[in-house]
Amino acid sequence: MDCSPHKLDWSLVRVFVAVADAGSLSGAARNLAMSQPTVGRHIHALESDLGVTLFSRQPAGMEPTPAAQKLLPAARDMLEAAGRFTLSAAGEEGDLAGTVRITASNIVSHYVLPPILAELRRREPLIEIELVPSDSTENLLFREADIALRMYRPRQLDMITRHIGDVEMGTFASRDYLDRRGRPQRIEDLAQHDLIGFDRSDLMLKAMSQMGIAMRREDFPMRIDNQTVYWELVRAGCGVGFGQKKIARADPRLEAVLPDFVIPPLPIWLTTHEVLRHTPRISRVWQHLDESLTTYLAQVS
């Protein structure tokens, strides 16, 4: 077996870690924006280079072998080193022109950011923007995003974060739906209504549990995890749902349900890697997002 460093294709290591993290070829393919057959070929190539079997196929997906478990810590160290190398190079770029990659939730990307980014393009035409709508955690270390807008405080080391403000949440339904089914007066009345919830995600159930409300997945007769489609279902009259007050109040088709029912607000955190913070174009986009989102949150709906 010749697995000397000069022979090893380092890009295969990234695929190896992605499959181990996702637990399947298809999951890794989605995360890497590659096709599943390509991911499979890369794993086979790495196994050939190393002379070991890295995964065994199980009903639930791809299970790392004992050999793979021993290799994973070193593989992760390699990827982190490569990420730091790339970040260090990016931090030396002094030109305002270039690309800045932003990730934000699907809802924020769809309903909040477009006018903010349009104004940025008018002011800074040399800066190109790549917007990644995603409700998963993007990895800033590996340049999957340069700036992240997140609804929780990031805990990673070497990150610069700023709390922009808090997003008020509420309960809403379309006027057509409420005309048809009636307007609930008490929280208990929601049991007689069609509630829209998440499918595989348990975030909503956990949030309700923390508020002292016991709910089951089956209590939501319509379920979907894509939050943009979720909101469109609310707007279309499929039932009662939960969302950001500023977005809902701007829609004449929607009406607040149980306005006195308090839902904890969601914080908005602006995040980037400390190495990139003072790169001119990233610093400029950070400043624009900071100012624009602060103004957006302060505006009375």
Secondary structure by P-SEA (a helix, b strand, c coil): cccccccccaaaaaaaaaaaaaccaaaaaaaacccaaaaaaaaaaaaaaacccccccccccccccaaaaaaaaaaaaaaaaaaaaaaaaaaaccccbbbbbbbbcccccccccaaaaaaaaaacccbbbbbbbcccccccccccccccccccccccccbbbbbcbbbbbbbbbcaaaaaacccccccccccccbbbbbcccaaaaaaaaaaccccccccccbbbccaaaaaaaaaaccccccccaaaaaacccccccccccccbbbbbbbbbbcccccaaaaaaaaaaaaaaaaaaaaccc
